[in-house]
Amino acid sequence: MKMFLTRIGFGSKAVVTGDVTQVDLHKSQKSGLVDAIQVLRDVRGIAFTQFSSEDVVRHPLVARIVDAYEAAHEANADVTHLIKPAAVKNVRKK
């Protein structure tokens, strides 16, 4: 993320989109989006917009799904014990 953001030229504008709730990195790896939000939140000239279910315009069911996940997040619902860890296979690197 830093590599991209430090290459923005004069008169340029950039938009970075992402969903911090959908990070699929290993727990030991930090999300570039999450890092950028934490590091740059007080930098003048940078703005962040967080969308909610009210911004979903595709289908009413999608809005209800977003609402359900937001409610679960706010209630600190921990469901990690419900998910079985994926089997790790030995894969030879080429």
N, C-alpha and C positions, 0 to 999 in steps of 0.2 A: 504494500500500500504506500509506504514512504517513497519507494522508487517512482511510482506513478505520480503521486501528488507533488513531488519536488520537480517535476518536468512541465508543470503548467506554465505557459508563457504569458507575456504581457498581453492584456486584452482578451485573454482566454477565460473560458468558464468550463467547469467540469462538474459532472453529477456522478456520484457513486451511489449505487443502489445495493441493498442487501437486506437480509433478515437475520438479526442476531439470534433469533430463536431456532434457526435452522443451520447451525454450525455442525459440520460433519467431520471435524478434525479430531485427532486423538487428544485425549485430555491433557497431554503434556505439551500440545501445540496451542498457541494463542491465536485467536482469530484476528486477522488484519483489520477487519471492520471494527471489532470491539476495541482493539488497541487504538485505532484512529479516533474513535469517539472519546475514549478516555484522555488521550493525549491532546486532542485538538479542540475540546469542548469550549475552552475560553479564548481561543484565537480569534481576533477580530477579522472579519471577512469570511468566516466559515460558519455555516448554519447546518443544523440537523433537523430533520422532520421525521416524526414518528407517526405512522399511520395506525388507525384502529379499525374496528369492524365497521364503523360508520363510513369509512372510505372505500369499503368493498362494494363494487357495483356490478359484479358478474352474476351472482346468483344469491338469493336469500339464504340458502343452505350454507354457503361459504361464510356469510356474515355470522351465522349461528355457530359455526365451527370455530371461527376466530374468537367469538365471545366466550365459548366454552374453554378454550385454551387460556385466554386471559384470566378468567375466573380461577382456573386451576393454578395458574402461576401466582396470582395474588394470594391464594390460600396456601401457597408453598406446598402444594401437593407433590409428594415425592413418590413417583411410580417406578423408579429405577429398579426396584426389587422385582418388578413384574417382567422385566425384560431379561431374557437369557442372553449371556454373552455369546457373541459369534464364535464359532469354532475357528481356530487359527490353524492354517495349513502351512506346511513348510513349502515355500516356493523358491525355486532356484532362480537367482538373478542371471540374466544373460550378459 
